[in-house]
Amino acid sequence: MSKAMLIARPVSLLLALSSVLFAQDMAGDWQGTLKTPSAEIRVVLKIEKGAGSTWKVTEFTPDEGSNGVVADSVSLEGSELKLTFARIRGSYQGKISDDGTSIAGEWVQGGSLPLNLTRATEESSWLRDTTPHTIQFVTVEDDVKLEVLDWGGSGRPLILLHGGGNNSHGFDGFAPALADRYHVYGITRRGSGASSAPAPTNANYSADRLGDDVLAVIADLRLDRPVLVGHSLGGQELSSIGSRHPEKVAGLIYLDAAYQYAYYDHSKGDLFIEVNEVRRRLEQLEPGNMPQDPKPLIDELLEASIPELERSLRRIQERLKEDPPRPDAPARPRPSVPPIEIEAAIGRGSQRYTDIRAPVLAIYALQPVRGPTGSSARAAGEARNQMKLDQAAAFQSGLPSARVIRFDDASHYVFRSNEADVLREMNDFISSLPD
């Protein structure tokens, strides 16, 4: 995982701290900036007293609307605070100042970067939401309500859908630039942010279930064929709707979001999607689920789903033959918060989308490649960008009417790194759509 992604999610945890820290008044917001090679990321640690001698600490990246990764171990020896994040193989170590107003620290994940924090006031806290939007909650299913942001504006309705591990507040900096031309909304996906988090079953988080949530919000708000804009994993909802109900939308805009979960490239394959497809079809052959005529289902398994799974497994098998044996990883405690299981459920819910029948703009972000020629870092960056170029080519080939754009030296959050370019392409695309 890249350094920029290490805090692309907020972290909620209970800290059992020593009497030294407990004696200090640590409650409040602590904030600082992590300067990665590709971006500067604002970070806030919100520290609150928990039950007994515990502390509750939540780490936020306010510009990205992140949801969280739980620290699995915390210790304080004297004024040295140490956190480890087994899930992303990262750690943080900081020294609390004598006057208790700052923490000088370092984040380690592969390499290390300084992360120094200072205590914020209520007025200066980066967690203060000053964006001009209203918030409402829309019921999309029994006991499931989604947070819907409305940034206002006039013109065609436009809905922003966030990526995995984020929520719709991640668009707070981008949405006002769109409100000059469109009426802009944002939907926080179930299991994220302030939206409901039903049990992480396959049915609750399938790709089409998430797409149906967006359709339910469109119906509740009585929006007439909005434009849907998805970032990253948000492309999955776009493809679900564009494949099943293209008449409900005017167009789809993928912001570094048109990857295998949104458009399946048969020539490359995707192990997780193929496992999902085979599992779903095998479940239909279980006792009590067998259709009256199982022949089409069995034919599809034998002629498509199982051969595609086999091809992916053989590709991985060949790759593993070339890799040196990996040492056994140490046992790690499993984080206990629900979002981890929810992310897994969303992963199990992915499926093959190839027949997307709404007008499409797809923007791919090719990230800067760093490191000396021949270095592992440079090779990894080149491989990542080649994967994106291959996927863009497959998307264009499979959907010839789609408008596919590639930006060089961009970040995954392309609507931030290349805001002016993204706005130009979006406006040109939307202006070409029929009223």
Secondary structure, 3 states (H helix, E strand, C coil): CCCCCCCCCCEEEEEECCHHHHHCCCCEEEEEEEECCCCEEEEEEEEEECCCCEEEEEEECCCCCECCCCCCEEEEECCEEEEEEHHHCEEEEEEECCCCCEEEEEEECCCEEECCEEECCCCCCCCCCCCCCEEEEEEEECCEEEEEEEEECCCCEEEEECCCCECHHHHCCCHHHHCCCCEEEEECCCCCCCCCCCCCCCHHHCHHHHHHHHHHHHHHHCCCCCEEEEECCHHHHHHHHHHHCHHHCCEEEEECCCCCCCCCCCCCCCHHHHHHHHHHHHHCCCCCCCCCCCHHHHHHHHHHHHHHHHHHHHHHHHHHHHCCCCCCCCCCCCCCCHHHHHHHHHHHCCCCCCCCCCCEEEEEECCCCCCCCCCHHHHHHHHHHHHHHHHHHHHHHHCCCCEEEEECCCCCCHHHHCHHHHHHHHHHHHHCCCC
